[in-house]
Amino acid sequence: MVEAERAGGAAEGFRVAAAGATARMRAARLALWAVAAILAVRQSAVVLRTPRGERLTDLETRLGPAGVLHATGSLYGSTRFTGTPFSGLLLKPLTRAAEQALGGGWVFGSLLLAVALGLVAARALPRPVSRRTSLLAAPVAVSLLMLSLPVRNTLWLGQTSIVPVLLVLLGCFAARGRRTGGALIGVAAALQPTVLLFVPLLHFTGRSRAAAATAATFAAATALTWAAMPHDSYTYWVHHVAGVGLGGPADDLANQSLHGALLRLGLTGPPEIALFLALGAAVAVLGVRRAVRCARDGQLLLAVAITGCAAVAVSPTAWQHQVLWVLLAVVGRVGRRARDRWVWPVTVVLVMTLPATMLLPDLTVLHPLRENAVLVVALAAATAVPFLPRTSPYYRSPVPAERAAPVPARFRHVPLVPALRRTVTRPNLLLELLLIRVTYAAYAQVRLAAAGGRERAEEHGWQILGLERFLRLDIEYAVNHAVVRTGRLRDFFDFYYTSFHFAVPLAVLGVLYWRRPADYRWARSALGFATLLALAGFWLYPLAPPRLMPGFGIVDTVHGAQDFSRPDYGTLTALTNQYAAMPSLHFGWSLWCGLVIAVVAPKAWMKALGLLHPLFTASAIVATGNHWVLDAPGGALVVGAGFGLTYVLRGPRARTPAAAARTTGQADSPCASPRT
């Protein structure tokens, strides 16, 4: 009876835990749907609040005085209309009178199409899927679509580029009967001709009837359009060679096709055309072959994504609103180790949601990659990325990362997020570099956006000066002029201020990543939290530094004399927020470096050298006139809060297995001294 009672208690405990997990998953699902709804409302509000004439500009090219049917001249009288003649034929019922309500109706309809696309994509994931995936896949997919640049561009321009992708997914996953599915894909091809690449995919995966239906539907739709609109059809298919030159110059950065990339590299004329045709044929063949293998492996959604990526690359023009196929490639699984599993999906999401300027620095050697980021990802998905087959033992169970020995915390509820388990293996280097770059770009954008007005920033400056005078800390003027009179000292502080702000933190992160990976994650998290808190300070309390305080007499030793008669103090404020003085991240980052070095360095002289860095930085920021004395305690406050948040969320610093073994060995040794 005792054993039965124990078994019953264990079963009851399991049911309670399962019910709690289900409730948490449902709450997370509701939260994600709320996020998706907020994103949808925001995207539609951005479009609808834009003055008429600046929004839905591509849609307006299809509307004449009484609709497209009676439009004066050709759809392609200007190059703004990028769609096929068939898409113009479908929009003939629209009239100028309907345009009064068309703005909101078109945006709302496009949002519904994006939601439908996300729902279909979520249902198309390879089976079986976990309960968590089945609950969260749809809201995550819809949220990613709302954030993606193609959907945002489609909403802004009034394009129809969501429709071909949705029709293909419906034809592959929702249509009853292969001929019906093929017909839907054929309509998509009539709207976006490179969708015809799905014909060989259907044929080689045993769907010959669907392939024939696709080709027949495309031919019928094109012939019907040619009969109804012969001049426009001739202009599109013959004069513009399937749309080349529509929407803008083919070498524009927005054209993310092989043709556009070759033109940007300087190739023109017959050599460029021959090379484009050869590369396009190779990409199409490789892409379809890889897609066929994925489809036979049971990953049909990935097969659709690979084929779509190949279509983007081989298309004569692939504008931003036409590259939505690339986002579908996020479903592919890459990497045998758990630490590598997130590299591909994170890369795809970042490329499809952020401008290329935020992904890569403005270096000449990186310009070809920066200008063709979407194309590079599309080519990689179509031809190179080693997606795992479902038969691989690593598909569902990658090699787990090595976990650190548990470190007891002083507080009961620490860590608050147990999922952030301590790991001692190095994170993926490419993923870390990408995230660091994106995080810094976002930091720079938010810092620039947080700039307050000049009057408010100067008012705060006088407040800080008054507080320093009360505390007898107002030494900025005396220190600045003493340094200005000493040439070598001025040069030293100028060099220290401009050179070590980024170099030392990056060096510390690099050494930790290579030699102390467990400490790397701890230190990186603390630095990230400190920077986020500093951004909040910049936003809430814009502060003019001493060098930008009129009448204070501070010499700007780094940037040179400022013309206070100009509202922006010259061109410098166009590059960065000049009123981001409180808290001082120059001092904050240097203090972070000093503390990390003091904690992890094995030698006493290394610890002392590390702690000298924040001391020199504090002297430099005051001597050069870039910060008030009280800005340094502000920087120290956010750094302390960053380490505190890291402790609360992740727990104490991780101990490596070797350190844990040494500690355990010392505790178990008969010679170990007892603790008092």
N, C-alpha and C positions, 0 to 999 in steps of 0.2 A: 504493500500500500504506500509505503514511503517513496519507493521508486516511481510509482504511478503518479503520486502527487508532484514529485520533482519534474517528471516528464510533462505533466499538464502545465506546471508553472512555466517551464521553458517554452512550451508551445504558445502559451498566452503572451509571454514576453516577446516572442518572435512576431506574433500577429500585431502587437502594439507597435513594435519597431517598423514593421512593413506599412502599417497604416500611417505612421508619422512620416515615413519616406514618401509615400504617395501624396500626402497632403502638401509636403514641401515641393514636390515636383509640380503639382497643380498650381500652387502659388507662384512658382517660377514661371510656369507657362502663362498665367494671367499677366504677370509683370512684363514678360516679353511681348505679349500681344499689346499691352499698353504702350510699350516703347515703339512698336511698329505703328500704332495709331498716331502717336505723337509725331513720328517722323513723316507720316503721310500728310498730316495736317500742316506741318511746317513746310514741306515741299510745295504743297498746293498754295499755301499762303504766300510764299515767295513769288510764285508765278502770278497769282491773281492781284497782288498788290503792286505789281509792275505796271506802269502806264501803258495803255493800249498803243500799239505801234512798236513797242519794244519787247513784247511777249508774243509767243506763238507766231513768230515771224515766218516760219516755213509753212505753217497752215494757211496764212493769209495769201500766199502765192497761189493757192489752189482755188481761190474765191474771186469770181468776177463780179460785175455789177448785179447780175442775177444768178450767180452760181457758176460753177465750172462749165456747165453745159453751154452757157452763152458767154463765156469769157472771151474777151477780146484778145486775139492772137493765140500764141501757143503757150502751153504750160512751161515750156523751156525757152520762152522769150528772154528770161533772165536765167542765170545759173543757180538761183537760190533753191529751186525745186529739185530735190535729189531723188525723188521716188521714181518708180517705173510708171509707164503709161497706165498699167492696170490699176495701180493705187489711185491715180487721178480719176480713172473711170468709176471706181467704187465710191468716190466722194462727189460725184456729179449732183446728187440731190441737195447738197448743201447750197444755201443761198446767202447772199449778203444780209438779208433780213434776219436770218437765223444766227448770224455772227454775234448779235447782241447777247444771246444766251450761250453762244458756242464756247466762250472762254471757260466758264465754270463747268459746263457740260463736258467739254473735251478733256479738261484736267481730271475731272471726277471719273470719266470713263477710262482714261489712261491709268489712273490709280487702281481701278477695279481690275484692269488687265494685268497689272503688276502683281496684285494680290492673287489672282487666279494662277499666274505663272508660278508664284512661290508655293501655292498649295499643290499644284501638279508636280513640281520638282520634288517637294518633300515626300509625296506618295510614291515617287519613282525611285527612291533609294533602294539599293540592292537588299533583298530579304535574306535572312531575317535581320531585324534591327532590334536594338534594346528598347525597353520601355521608355527610358529617358529620351532616346532619340526620337521615338514615335511621338512623344508629347511635345518636344521642343523644336523639332525640325521645321515645322511650318512657320511659327512666328520668327525663328531665326532667319529662315529663307526670305520671308517678306521684309524683315528689317534690313537685311543686306541689299535687297533690291531697291528699297527706298533710299539707301545711302549711296548706291552705285552711281557713278558718273553717267553711264548710258541712260538710265532711267531719268535722272535729273535733267539731262540734256534733252531727252525726248519730251518731258513735260514742258520745258522752257521753250523749245522750238515748235511744239505742236506736231511732232513726227509720229509715225506709225510703226516704229522699229520693234516695239514689244510684240506686235502681232505675229510676225514670222516665227519668232522663237516659241511663242505660245502654241501656234498651229502645229509646229513640228512635235512638241511635247505631247499635245493632244493626239496627234496621229500615231505616235509611238506607244503611248501609255493609256490613253482613255478611249480611243475610237473602237467601236465594235466592228470587226471585219477589217481585213487587211486592205481591201479596196477603199473603204472609207478613210482609213488612216492615210493611205497613199494620196487620196484626193486632197486631204487637208495639207499634206506636205507639198503637193503640187501648187496649191493656192499660195503657200508660203514662198515657193520658188518664183511664182509670178510677181510677188512683192519684193523679193530679194533673190536675184537670179543665181547667186552662188550656192543657194540651198540645194541646187541640183546635185551637189556632191553627195547628198543622201541617197540618190538613186543607186550608185554602186554599193553603198553600205547596206541598203535593203536587199539588193540582189544577192550579195555574197553571204548574207546571214539567213538565207532561205525564205526571204519575203519577196519573191519575184513578182507576184501579183501586185503587191504594194508599190514596188519599183515601177512597174508598168503604169499603174494608176497615177503615180506622181508625174511621170513624163507626159502622159496623155493630158492630165489636168493642166499642167504648165503650158503645153502646146495649145490647148483649146483656149485658155484664158488669154494667152498672148495673141492668138489669131483673132479672137473676138475684139480685143482692144485695137488691133491693127485695122480691123474693119470699121470700128466706131471712130477711131482717132488716128487716121493714117499719117497725118503730118507729124503729130507728136511721137508716134511710134517710130517713124523714120528718123526723127531727130535723136531720139534716145538710143536706138539700137545701132544706127549706122553713123550718124554724124558724131555722136558722143561715145560711140563704141561701148555700149552697155553702161553709160553713165559717167564715163571719164570726163572730168572737168566740171561736173555739176557740183554745186555746193561750195566751190572755191577752187583755187589752184591745186593741182594734184600733188604738188610738193609741200603743201601746207602741213604743219605739225599735227593737225587734227586728223589727217589721213594716215591711219595706222595699218597700211597694207604694204606688201613688198614693193609694189610700184612706187608708192610715196617715199619709202625709205631709200630706194635706189636713186630717185630724183634728188633727194636731200643730200645724198652722198656725192652729187655732181655728175652722175651719168645721165646722158640725154640721147635722143635719137634712136636709130636702129640698134646700136649696141645695148642700150638700156632695155628696149623692148625684147630683144632676143634673150638677154639674161633674165628678165622678169618671167618670160614664158618658160624658160628652162627651170628656174627655181620654183615657179608656181606648179609646174607639172610634178616635180620631185616632191614638194610638200604635199600636194594632193594625193599622190600615190602612197607616200609614207603615212599620212594621216588616216586615209581610209583603211589601210592595212592594220594599223594599230587599233582603229575603232572596231574593225571586224573581230579582232582578237578579244577586245574588251566585251563586245556584245555576246560572243560565244561563251565568255567566262561568266556571264550573268550580270555584267555591269553596263546595262544598256544606257543609263543616264550618262555615264562617263563616255561611252561611245558617241552619244549625241554631242557631248561637249567637245570631244576631240575633233569630230567632223566639223562642228561649227567654228572651232579655232582655225582649222585648215581653210575653211571658207573665208574667214576674215583675212588671212594672209594672202590668199590668191586673188581676192577681189581687186579690181582696178582701183576702187576707192572704198575705204572702210572708215567712215566718219565716226565720231565718238558715240553717237546714238545707235550705231550699227554693230557694236562690238560686245553686245550683251552676252554672246555665246561664251566669251572667255570666263565670265563669272561662274558658269556651270561647272567648269573644270575644278572647282574647289572640292568636289566630291571625291576626287582621286586620292588614294592613300599612297604615300611615298615614305620610304625609310624603314629599316628593320628595327631601329632603336626608338624608344619612346621620346627621347630628346630631339629626334629628327622629324617626328611625325607632324609637327606643327609648322614646319618651314614652308611647305608648299601652300597649304590653305591660307596662311597669314600673308604670304607674298601675293597670292591672287587677290585677296580681299583688299590689301593696301593699294595695289596697282589699279584696281577697279573703283576705288572710292576716294583716292587722294590724287591731286595733281602731281605730275612727275617732278616738279620743282621741290616737293617735300620729300621725295624718295631718295634722291641722289644730290650730292653737293654740286655747285656750279663750277666744275672743273672741266677744262677743255678736253681732256682725255676721256671724260665720261659723257660728253655731249651726245655721241651717237647712241649710247645706251639710254640716256635720259630722254632723248627726243623720240625714241621708239620703244618705250617701256611696255606698252600694251602689245605691240607686235612681237617683242621678244618673248613675253609670256605665252602668247598664242602659238608661236613657233615651237617653244619648248613643250607645250602641252601636246601639240600635233605630232612632233617628231622625236623628242628626246627624253622627256621626263620618264623615269622607270616606274610606272605605276605598278603596284603590287597586284597580282592576280588573287582571286578569292581562295585559290588552292594553296597559297603560301601560308605557312604556319605563322608568319608575322603579320598577316592581314588583320586578324582580330587581337593578337597577343604580341605586341612588339616587345623587344627586350627591355625590361624595366630599368629605370635609373637606380643607381645605388643610393640608398637612403642613409642618412646619418643616424647615429645612436641617439635615442631620446634624451633630451636635457630637461630636467625638472624645472618648472617655473615657480616663482615665489607666490603667484596669484592663482587662484583656483580656475578661473575661466580663461587663462592664457594657454594656448593661443585661441583667439576668437574664431579664426578660420582654419580648422584642422586640415582642410584640403591643401593648404599651402605647406605641405610637408617638406621637411628639410632634406635637401639633396646635396650629395657631395661630388657628383660627377659634373663635368663642365656642360653648360648649356650649348646648344648649337651656335657656332660662331657666326655663321651667316645670318641667322635669326637675330642674334644679339646686335650685330652691326646695323641691321635694318631697323630694328626697334629703337636703337639709340638715335639713329639719324632722324627717323620720323618723330620721335619724342622731342628732339631738339628743334626740329622745324616747327612743330606745333607750339613749343615753348616760345620761339621767336615770334610767331604769329600772334599768340595770345598776349605776349608782352607788348607788342606794337599796338594791338587793339586796346590795351588797357591804358593807353596814354590819356591822362586827364587834361583839362584845359590849362593853359599857361597861368592864368590868374589863380586857379585853385592850387596848382603845384607850388607856386611862389608863396602863397599864403601858408601852406603847410611848411615850407622852408623857414619862414619867419617863426612859426610855432616851434619848430625843432631848435632853432637858434635861441629862442627865448628860454626853452627848457634847459638847454646846455648852459646858458648864462646863469640860470638859477642853480644848476649843479656844479658850476665852475668847471665845465668841460669844453668851453668854446675856444679851442686851440687851433681851429682850422686856419685862420688868417696868419697867425704867427708861424705855424709849421710850414704852410705853403710858401710864404715869402722867404723864410730861412732856406728852404730847399731851392727856390728860384735863384738865390744869390750864390749857390754852390753848384757850379756846372756839372761836375761829376756825380754829385748826389742826385741832381735832377735827372740826368740821363739814366742813372741806375733805377730810380723809382719808376720812370716812364717805361723802361724796358721790362721791369718786373710786373708792372700793372698790365701791360699789353701782351706779354708773352706767356706768363705762367697760369693765367686764369683757366685756360683749356688744357694746356700741356700737362700739368701735374695731375689733375683728375683723370685724364685719359691714360696717363702712365700708370697711375695707381690701379685703375680698373684692369688694364692690360696685365699687370703683374699678378693681380689677384686671380684673374681668369686662368692664367697659365700655371701658377704655383699653388694657389689656395682657392680652388673652385667653390668650396663650401662657404668660405668667407666672402667670395665674390657676390653670391646671391644676396647675402645679408647686407653688404655695403651698398650694392646697387639699389636695393629696395629703399634703404634709408636716404640715399641721394635723390631718388625719384620723388619720395614723399616730401622731402625738404624743398625741392624745386616747385612742386605743385603748391605748397603752402606759400612760397614766396610770390608766385603768380597772384594768389589771392591778395597778398599785401600790395602788390603793384596796382591791382584793380581798385582796391578799397581806399588806398591812401597814396595817390600820386604825389611825388615829392621832388621838387627841384633840387639838384645837387648844388653845393656851394659855388661851383664854377658858372652856374646859370642864374645866380641871384644878382639882379641889377643893383649896383651901388655897394655891393659887399666887398669888392676889390680883390677877389680871388683870381689868380692867374691860372688859366687852363693850360697846364704844361704838356698835355698829351695831344689835344685837338687843335690847339692854337687859339687865337683871340676870337671871341664870339661877337657878332654884330647884334646887339640887343635891340636895335631899332627894327629888326626884321622879326615878324611873328614866329617864324620857324627856326630862328637862329641859324640860318644857312641850310645847306642840304643835308646836314647830319641827321636831323630829326625825321627825314624821309626814310632813313634806313633802319632806325631802331627807336625805341621809346626812351627819350632822354630823361623822363621823369620816373624811372624805375629805380629809385635810390633806396627805398625802404621796403624790405630789408636788403642789405647788401649781399648779393650772391657772390660777389668777389670774395668777401670775407667768409661767407657761409660755406662755399665750396672748398676754400682753403682750410677752414676748420674741420670740415669733413675729412679732407686728406690727412690732416695732422692726427685726428683721432683714430682713423683707420690704421695709419702707420704705427701709432703708439700701441694699438691693441695687438696687431698681428706681427710686427717686426720682432725678430728673435734677439737682436742686440740692443743694448741700452743706447749706444750712440746713434743708431738708426731711429729709435723712438724720439730722441732729443732733436735730431735733424728734422724729423717730420713735424714736430711741434713748433719749430722755428718758422715754418712756412706761413701759418696764419699770423704770426707776429709781424713778419715782413710785409704780408699783404695788408694788414691793418694800417701799417705805417704808409704804404704806397697809396691806398685809397684816400687817405687824408692829405698826404703831401701833394698829390696831383690835383686836388680840388674836386674829385669825383664823388666823394661821400662825406657826410657828416660823421662825427664820432659816434653818435647814437645809432647809425646805420649798422655798425658792427655788432652790437648786442642784438639788434633785430635779426641779423643773419645767424647769430649763434642760437637764437630762440627757435628759428625754423629748423635748423639742423638738429637740435635737441628733440624737437617734436618729431622729426623724421625718424630718428633712431627709436623714439618711444612708440610711434605707430608701427614700426617694423617689429618691435618686441611684442606689442599687443596682438598684432595680426598673425605673425609667423612664429612667435615664441622666441626663446633665447637663441643665441648663436649656436649653429650646428657644430658638433664635434665629429671629426673624421673618425672612421673605424680604428685607425691606428692610435689616435689620441684617446679614444674611449677604452681601447685595450690597455694602454699604458696606465690610465686612471684606475681601471679595474684591477690591473695587476698590482698597482701600489696599494690599493685598498685591501687586497687579499693577501699581501705579503706579511709574513710573521714579523718582519722588521719594521713594518709601517707604524708610525707613531699614532696613537689614538687621538681623535679630534676632541677638543674640549668645547 
